[in-house]
């Protein structure tokens, strides 16, 4: 397909990573949509736009499997769109990442990655794993129970930093609670040493202070080659001393700059991108320029906020000139002009 319609599917503005979703859509030159912006007909997915329906070919989803389609999964979900899974089964839309790929994100699978690399690729891993104990193994579990206060324990099916317990940073009561959970379900937990993440200067309410960060690079596999993109989101833990950088746990993000040329490394290509988010064109060739309803609503909101801000600033600028004699007579805080200006600003918010 020469000119596919691609969308980024987001849970909405109340999601902690919504800013990143909108940034991804904007820099890729595609539409940002919510589940209510999509509809399915005869096994095809369509997006509502200002010019009517437009068929969608690729959905880059930022929604968990369970909430993607209320017909196939959780029936009360309003984040996805009914019929998406059926359309994907029929081959009429591509969903990335594919439904079910979360099995590769299981933390127990992580412990087998070096062996999987040697078995399937016949190579030694370039980067070693962080030492990880499988708590279903009696010897590993015994060691971890003795060192629980100095290790990090994680549920194998957890995501977004949820359920992670950092031994040196929790109370004895919390450690005992985790100990009971591990003994009740050893297969559901792994343990690792505390990894001291790098820190970078971060602007906080108290000024520039060091905060822990980690880099999340993007790698694209087309079946023959792996393309590593120059950059990606750098997660930052905004709370002082916090080691969990996930946005769902209060983390933020920073711009990532990769300086240097193209490097070829064992079949993995690193591509150089010279365009920026300011120069990357929005793809609308061979079709009438339209705008998704989500982009249209967002543009309207921004224009409205700007208009209200300019009106408020204009009124505040004119009020002192009109009411200067009364303000001088009544004092700097008690004049009618000040009350009027305050009321005006309140009405405009």
Secondary structure by P-SEA (a helix, b strand, c coil): ccbbbbbbbbccccccaaaaaaaaaaaacbbbbccccccccccbbbbbccccbbbbccccccccccccccccccccccccccaaaaaaaaccccccccccccccccaaaaaaaaaaaaaccccccccccccccccccaaaaaaaaaacccbbbbcccccccccccccccccaaaaaaaaaaaaaccccbbbbcccccccccccccccbbbbbbbbbbbbbbcccbbbbcccccccccccccccccccccccbbbbbbbbccccccccbbbbbbcccccccccccccccccccaaaaaaaaaaaaaaaaaaaaaaaaaacccccaaaaaaacccccaaaaaaaaaaaaac
